[in-house]
Amino acid sequence: MVTAQTNSLHDDAKMLVDKLKAAGGQVSYRDYPGVTHEFSGMGSVVAKAKQAEEAVITDLRGAFAGTATGSTAPR
């Protein structure tokens, strides 16, 4: 799960992550302060977007290979 600081569903996404983890699910959660909802498609011009894209790619590769980590992004 990736969230942006300025997103109307930010808190709902965090609650979902917490519930999934409490139920035993393996969930990666990364929150990116200082960006808006639209940042995720702007990797060519927004550094945090590029970081988010690379993190999601890494997690997806890990999930398909069975090595997902459930890590969080540095703040």
C-alpha positions as CSV (number, residue, x, y, z in Angstrom):
1,M,0.0,0.0,0.0
2,V,1.4,3.4,-0.9
3,T,-0.1,6.6,0.5
4,A,0.5,10.2,-0.2
5,Q,0.3,12.8,2.6
6,T,-2.4,14.8,0.8
7,N,-5.0,12.2,0.0
8,S,-8.5,12.1,1.2
9,L,-8.2,8.3,1.7
10,H,-4.8,8.4,3.5
11,D,-6.2,7.5,7.0
12,D,-8.5,4.8,5.5
13,A,-5.6,3.2,3.7
14,K,-3.5,3.1,6.9
15,M,-6.5,1.5,8.8
16,L,-6.8,-1.1,6.1
17,V,-3.1,-1.9,6.3
18,D,-3.4,-2.3,10.1
19,K,-6.4,-4.6,9.8
20,L,-4.8,-6.7,7.2
21,K,-1.7,-7.1,9.4
22,A,-3.8,-7.9,12.4
23,A,-5.5,-10.6,10.5
24,G,-2.1,-12.1,9.6
25,G,-1.7,-10.7,6.2
26,Q,1.7,-9.7,4.8
27,V,1.4,-6.0,3.7
28,S,4.0,-3.5,2.6
29,Y,3.1,0.0,3.6
30,R,4.8,3.2,2.5
31,D,3.7,6.7,3.3
32,Y,5.2,9.6,1.3
33,P,4.9,12.9,3.2
34,G,4.8,16.2,1.2
35,V,3.1,14.8,-1.9
36,T,-0.4,14.7,-3.2
37,H,-2.5,11.8,-4.5
38,E,-1.4,12.3,-8.1
39,F,2.3,11.9,-7.3
40,S,2.4,8.1,-8.1
41,G,2.4,8.6,-11.8
42,M,5.0,11.3,-11.9
43,G,8.2,9.4,-11.5
44,S,10.0,11.2,-14.3
45,V,9.7,14.5,-12.5
46,V,9.0,13.8,-8.8
47,A,11.8,12.0,-6.8
48,K,9.4,10.6,-4.2
49,A,7.2,9.2,-7.0
50,K,10.2,7.5,-8.6
51,Q,11.0,6.0,-5.1
52,A,7.4,4.8,-4.8
53,E,7.4,3.2,-8.2
54,E,10.7,1.4,-7.6
55,A,9.5,0.2,-4.2
56,V,6.2,-1.2,-5.6
57,I,8.1,-2.9,-8.4
58,T,10.5,-4.5,-5.9
59,D,7.6,-5.6,-3.7
60,L,5.6,-7.1,-6.6
61,R,8.7,-9.0,-7.8
62,G,9.2,-10.3,-4.3
63,A,5.6,-11.3,-3.9
64,F,5.6,-13.2,-7.2
65,A,8.9,-14.9,-6.2
66,G,7.6,-15.6,-2.6
67,T,10.1,-13.2,-0.9
68,A,7.9,-10.2,-0.1
69,T,9.2,-8.3,3.0
70,G,6.3,-6.2,4.3
71,S,8.8,-3.3,4.7
72,T,8.0,0.4,5.2
73,A,9.5,3.5,3.5
74,P,11.9,5.7,5.4
75,R,10.6,9.0,6.5
